[in-house]
């Protein structure tokens, strides 16, 4: 469901998120097509993640230290859809070690 990638030196999370977005625009193939990039420190991060999962769009959550999580939601028809949503939200609130 979620992939963890890359750590950079600590930086402004909005700048890191925008840099990842630009990387995707320039053809970095590690990001799913149509992914939405979310700054993990933004006040709206949780609602943005939930909305994108509900709408079936992948999301890339970028943390201040450069860690990123790629969340690719299941379809609502999948029996694990609700479980995947709960895990994605839990992972947003607790950073991986």
Secondary structure, DSSP 4 states (H G I P E B T S, - for coil): -EEEE---S---HHHHHHHHHHHHHTT-TTSPTTPEEEETTSTTHHHHHHHHHHTT--EEEE-TTS-EEEE-PPPTTSTTHHHHHHHHHHHHHS---
